[in-house]
């Protein structure tokens, strides 16, 4: 048997211990009504540059995959299990999945493997086809996904619209879309053919409307805000906090392409004001040996936030109660 490196062995041990602890906790009556959140990142036990994908499991068993990105190893990734719903915040390849790793833990945290192309279908479509999942999106994205599903023998009706100001309820989870201030062009490589080539030559992308964030209301009453890639917007206070009253947030904070750590902390501290927040989209090596890396943007966000920040270590399941408090795995 091949001997693990000390780093890999430590990471595997940490993930196994955290998984065991979470399993024991979640099996007790006190935690029966929690929402489980698991990161499907690049390297077990770490928070890495390409990590986007999170699986939310409602107490009733409904499982939601958010932004599969490049770290879910295709539809055959053994970590996926049952997936009922897929949410895509916008069409950029690191969120919808233009490529992915060949297997979990391939590559390294610093240099993740992205050797398998998902063009022209996207990882989201390939997973939906294999898992018989619904793809729920807002803006003008649903027709794109419906066409991809149909072209690959799937059911176009499995692409479901949740337009701003409205919501859909699937599997006992209410899903609403909210504003995310970010570009949302469709790469011509997703379109293909002569049209895709002409668009690529002209340097333009397809238009599928604005990017989206999500607000999820789970069956235990937990309301979670998934920011997507966004800047600071007034809706984070007036809509997400005042109207939906989100108590858990997943906040993208990697800077350059989305809010930076200081801006993200402002959103959390002054606008959304949840009970706790999960950091996301760091675009950096956020942890080393499972600990927040000193001098990182992740550390800056943790220090600036006035509420508990939970760093999503790949393969570790966290549990949140109706009030947004982490009760296990954090």
C-alpha positions as CSV (number, residue, x, y, z in Angstrom):
1,X,0.0,0.0,0.0
2,X,1.3,3.4,-0.9
3,X,2.3,5.4,2.2
4,X,0.5,8.8,2.5
5,X,2.6,11.9,3.0
6,X,2.5,13.3,6.5
7,X,0.4,16.2,5.1
8,X,-2.1,13.9,3.4
9,X,-2.2,11.6,6.4
10,X,-3.0,14.5,8.8
11,X,-5.6,15.8,6.4
12,X,-7.3,12.4,6.1
13,X,-7.2,12.0,9.9
14,X,-8.8,15.4,10.5
15,X,-11.5,14.8,8.0
16,X,-12.3,11.3,9.4
17,X,-12.4,12.7,13.0
18,X,-14.6,15.6,12.0
19,X,-16.9,13.3,10.0
20,X,-17.2,10.9,12.9
21,X,-17.9,13.7,15.4
22,X,-20.5,15.2,13.1
23,X,-22.1,11.8,12.5
24,X,-22.4,11.1,16.3
25,X,-23.8,14.6,16.9
26,X,-26.2,14.5,14.1
27,X,-27.5,11.2,15.2
28,X,-28.7,12.6,18.5
29,X,-32.3,14.0,18.9
30,X,-31.0,17.5,19.7
31,X,-29.5,17.8,16.2
32,X,-32.2,16.0,14.3
33,X,-33.7,19.2,12.8
34,X,-30.4,20.7,11.5
35,X,-29.4,21.6,8.0
36,X,-26.2,19.8,7.0
37,X,-23.6,21.7,4.8
38,X,-20.7,19.9,3.2
39,X,-18.0,21.4,1.0
40,X,-17.0,19.4,-2.0
41,X,-13.6,21.1,-2.4
42,X,-10.3,20.3,-4.1
43,X,-8.4,18.7,-1.2
44,X,-9.9,17.0,1.9
45,X,-9.6,19.0,5.0
46,X,-8.6,22.2,3.3
47,X,-10.1,25.4,1.9
48,X,-8.5,25.9,-1.6
49,X,-8.6,28.5,-4.4
50,X,-11.2,26.8,-6.6
51,X,-13.6,25.7,-3.8
52,X,-17.1,26.8,-4.6
53,X,-19.3,23.7,-4.3
54,X,-21.5,23.2,-1.2
55,X,-24.1,20.5,-0.6
56,X,-27.1,21.5,1.7
57,X,-29.1,18.7,3.1
58,X,-32.5,19.6,4.5
59,X,-33.8,17.7,7.6
60,X,-36.3,16.0,5.3
61,X,-33.5,14.6,3.1
62,X,-33.6,17.0,0.2
63,X,-30.1,17.6,-1.1
64,X,-29.1,20.8,-2.9
65,X,-25.8,21.3,-4.8
66,X,-24.7,24.9,-5.0
67,X,-22.3,26.0,-7.7
68,X,-20.6,22.7,-8.6
69,X,-17.6,24.6,-10.1
70,X,-14.4,22.8,-10.9
71,X,-13.9,20.7,-7.7
72,X,-16.8,18.3,-8.2
73,X,-15.3,15.4,-10.1
74,X,-18.1,15.2,-12.6
75,X,-21.4,13.3,-12.2
76,X,-19.5,10.2,-10.9
77,X,-18.0,12.0,-7.9
78,X,-18.7,9.6,-5.1
79,X,-19.1,12.5,-2.6
80,X,-22.3,13.7,-4.4
81,X,-24.7,11.0,-3.4
82,X,-28.3,11.9,-4.1
83,X,-28.7,15.4,-5.6
84,X,-32.3,16.7,-5.9
85,X,-31.6,20.3,-6.9
86,X,-28.7,22.2,-8.4
87,X,-28.3,26.0,-8.0
88,X,-26.1,28.0,-10.3
89,X,-25.3,31.6,-9.3
90,X,-24.0,32.5,-12.8
91,X,-22.4,31.1,-15.9
92,X,-18.7,31.6,-15.3
93,X,-16.8,28.4,-15.6
94,X,-15.6,28.3,-12.0
95,X,-19.2,28.2,-10.9
96,X,-21.2,26.3,-13.5
97,X,-18.3,24.0,-14.3
98,X,-16.4,24.3,-17.6
99,X,-13.8,21.7,-16.4
100,X,-13.2,19.6,-13.3
101,X,-10.8,17.4,-11.5
102,X,-10.5,13.8,-12.6
103,X,-11.1,12.5,-9.1
104,X,-11.4,14.0,-5.6
105,X,-8.1,15.1,-4.1
106,X,-6.3,15.1,-7.5
107,X,-3.8,17.9,-7.9
108,X,-2.9,20.0,-4.8
109,X,-4.5,22.8,-3.0
110,X,-2.1,25.3,-4.6
111,X,-2.5,23.8,-8.1
112,X,-5.8,22.0,-8.4
113,X,-6.5,19.5,-11.1
114,X,-8.9,20.8,-13.8
115,X,-7.9,18.4,-16.5
116,X,-11.4,17.1,-17.5
117,X,-13.5,19.3,-19.8
118,X,-17.2,19.7,-19.3
119,X,-17.6,21.6,-22.6
120,X,-20.1,22.3,-24.1
121,X,-22.5,20.9,-21.5
122,X,-21.3,22.3,-18.1
123,X,-20.8,20.2,-15.0
124,X,-24.2,21.4,-13.7
125,X,-25.9,19.8,-16.7
126,X,-24.0,16.6,-16.6
127,X,-24.7,16.1,-12.9
128,X,-28.4,17.0,-13.4
129,X,-28.7,14.4,-16.2
130,X,-27.0,11.7,-14.1
131,X,-28.8,12.5,-10.8
132,X,-32.3,13.4,-12.3
133,X,-31.9,16.7,-10.6
134,X,-33.8,20.0,-11.1
135,X,-31.6,23.0,-12.1
136,X,-33.0,26.1,-10.4
137,X,-31.8,29.4,-11.7
138,X,-33.0,33.0,-12.0
139,X,-32.6,35.8,-14.6
140,X,-32.5,34.4,-18.2
141,X,-30.5,31.3,-17.4
142,X,-33.3,28.7,-17.4
143,X,-33.7,28.5,-21.2
144,X,-30.0,27.9,-21.6
145,X,-30.1,24.9,-19.2
146,X,-33.4,23.6,-20.7
147,X,-31.8,23.5,-24.1
148,X,-28.7,21.7,-22.8
149,X,-30.9,19.1,-21.0
150,X,-33.0,18.5,-24.1
151,X,-29.9,18.2,-26.4
152,X,-28.5,15.5,-24.1
153,X,-31.8,13.5,-23.8
154,X,-32.9,15.0,-20.6
155,X,-36.2,16.8,-19.7
156,X,-36.1,20.5,-20.4
157,X,-38.8,21.0,-17.8
158,X,-36.1,20.1,-15.2
159,X,-34.7,23.6,-15.7
160,X,-36.8,25.7,-13.3
161,X,-37.1,29.5,-13.1
162,X,-37.0,31.4,-9.8
163,X,-37.3,35.0,-10.9
164,X,-36.4,38.0,-8.6
165,X,-39.2,38.7,-6.2
166,X,-40.7,35.3,-6.5
167,X,-39.8,31.8,-5.3
168,X,-40.3,28.1,-6.0
169,X,-40.7,25.3,-3.4
170,X,-39.1,22.0,-4.3
171,X,-38.5,19.1,-1.9
172,X,-39.8,21.2,1.0
173,X,-37.2,24.0,0.5
174,X,-38.3,27.4,-0.7
175,X,-35.9,28.9,-3.1
176,X,-35.8,32.6,-4.0
177,X,-33.3,34.5,-6.2
178,X,-31.9,37.9,-5.1
179,X,-29.6,40.4,-6.8
180,X,-25.9,39.8,-7.3
181,X,-24.0,42.6,-8.9
182,X,-21.7,40.7,-11.3
183,X,-21.2,39.9,-15.0
184,X,-22.9,36.8,-16.3
185,X,-21.8,36.1,-19.9
186,X,-22.0,32.6,-21.4
187,X,-18.6,31.6,-22.8
188,X,-18.9,30.8,-26.5
189,X,-17.3,27.4,-25.8
190,X,-20.6,26.5,-24.1
191,X,-22.4,27.4,-27.3
192,X,-20.1,25.8,-29.8
193,X,-20.5,25.4,-33.6
194,X,-20.2,28.3,-36.0
195,X,-22.1,30.6,-33.8
196,X,-19.8,30.0,-30.9
197,X,-16.8,30.4,-33.1
198,X,-18.1,33.7,-34.5
199,X,-18.8,35.0,-31.0
200,X,-15.4,33.9,-29.8
201,X,-13.7,35.6,-32.7
202,X,-15.6,38.8,-31.9
203,X,-14.8,38.7,-28.3
204,X,-18.4,38.6,-27.1
205,X,-20.3,36.3,-24.8
206,X,-24.0,35.2,-24.7
207,X,-26.4,37.2,-22.6
208,X,-28.4,35.4,-20.0
209,X,-29.3,38.4,-17.8
210,X,-27.8,39.3,-14.4
211,X,-26.1,37.1,-12.0
212,X,-28.1,35.9,-8.9
213,X,-27.8,35.1,-5.3
214,X,-30.2,32.8,-3.5
215,X,-32.2,32.8,-0.3
216,X,-33.2,29.3,0.9
217,X,-35.8,28.6,3.5
218,X,-35.4,25.1,4.8
219,X,-38.1,22.9,6.5
220,X,-36.6,23.5,10.0
221,X,-37.1,27.3,9.5
222,X,-33.4,28.1,8.7
223,X,-33.1,30.9,6.2
224,X,-29.7,31.0,4.3
225,X,-28.4,33.6,2.0
226,X,-26.0,32.4,-0.8
227,X,-24.3,35.6,-2.1
228,X,-22.9,34.3,-5.4
229,X,-20.3,36.6,-6.9
230,X,-21.4,40.1,-6.0
231,X,-20.3,43.5,-4.8
232,X,-22.0,45.5,-2.0
233,X,-25.7,46.1,-2.9
234,X,-28.5,47.8,-0.9
235,X,-30.6,44.6,-1.4
236,X,-28.4,42.8,1.1
237,X,-30.0,44.9,3.8
238,X,-33.4,45.8,2.4
239,X,-34.2,42.4,0.9
240,X,-32.0,39.7,2.5
241,X,-32.0,41.1,6.0
242,X,-35.2,43.1,6.3
243,X,-37.5,40.9,4.3
244,X,-36.1,37.3,4.3
245,X,-34.4,37.6,7.7
246,X,-31.5,35.3,6.8
247,X,-29.7,33.9,9.8
248,X,-26.9,32.0,7.9
249,X,-24.9,33.5,5.0
250,X,-22.5,32.0,2.5
251,X,-20.3,34.9,1.5
252,X,-17.9,35.1,-1.4
253,X,-14.9,37.1,-0.3
254,X,-12.0,36.5,-2.7
255,X,-11.6,40.0,-4.0
256,X,-11.0,40.9,-7.7
257,X,-14.0,39.0,-9.0
258,X,-16.3,39.5,-6.0
259,X,-16.3,41.3,-2.7
260,X,-12.9,41.4,-0.9
261,X,-12.6,40.5,2.8
262,X,-13.2,44.0,4.1
263,X,-16.2,44.5,1.8
264,X,-17.6,41.1,2.6
265,X,-17.3,41.8,6.3
266,X,-19.2,45.0,5.9
267,X,-22.0,43.1,4.1
268,X,-22.1,40.6,7.0
269,X,-21.7,43.1,9.9
270,X,-23.8,46.0,8.7
271,X,-26.3,44.7,6.0
272,X,-27.2,41.0,6.3
273,X,-26.4,40.6,10.0
274,X,-26.7,36.8,10.2
275,X,-26.0,34.7,13.2
276,X,-23.1,33.0,11.4
277,X,-21.4,33.0,8.0
278,X,-19.6,30.4,5.8
279,X,-16.7,31.9,3.9
280,X,-16.5,31.0,0.2
281,X,-14.7,31.8,-3.1
282,X,-11.4,32.7,-1.5
283,X,-9.3,32.4,-4.7
284,X,-6.4,31.5,-2.5
285,X,-5.0,28.8,-0.3
286,X,-7.2,29.6,2.6
287,X,-6.0,26.9,5.0
288,X,-2.8,24.9,5.6
289,X,-3.3,21.6,7.6
290,X,-6.9,22.6,8.1
291,X,-5.9,25.9,9.9
292,X,-6.6,29.4,8.5
293,X,-3.4,30.6,6.8
294,X,-1.8,33.6,8.4
295,X,-1.8,36.7,6.2
296,X,-4.5,35.3,4.0
297,X,-7.7,37.0,2.8
298,X,-9.6,34.3,4.6
299,X,-7.9,35.3,7.9
300,X,-8.7,39.0,7.2
301,X,-12.4,38.1,6.7
302,X,-12.5,36.0,9.8
303,X,-10.9,38.8,11.9
304,X,-13.2,41.5,10.4
305,X,-16.5,39.7,10.8
306,X,-18.5,40.3,14.0
307,X,-20.2,37.0,13.7
308,X,-18.7,33.5,13.8
309,X,-17.0,32.6,10.4
310,X,-17.0,29.0,9.5
311,X,-14.3,28.0,7.0
312,X,-15.7,25.2,4.7
313,X,-13.0,22.4,4.8
314,X,-13.6,20.0,2.0
315,X,-15.3,16.8,3.1
316,X,-16.3,18.1,6.5
317,X,-20.1,18.4,7.3
318,X,-21.3,21.2,9.4
319,X,-24.8,21.4,10.9
320,X,-26.9,24.5,11.5
321,X,-30.0,24.9,13.5
322,X,-33.1,27.1,12.7
323,X,-31.4,30.2,14.1
324,X,-28.2,29.9,12.0
325,X,-26.0,28.6,14.8
326,X,-23.5,25.8,14.0
327,X,-24.2,22.9,16.2
328,X,-21.8,20.3,14.8
329,X,-18.7,20.0,12.6
330,X,-17.5,23.6,13.1
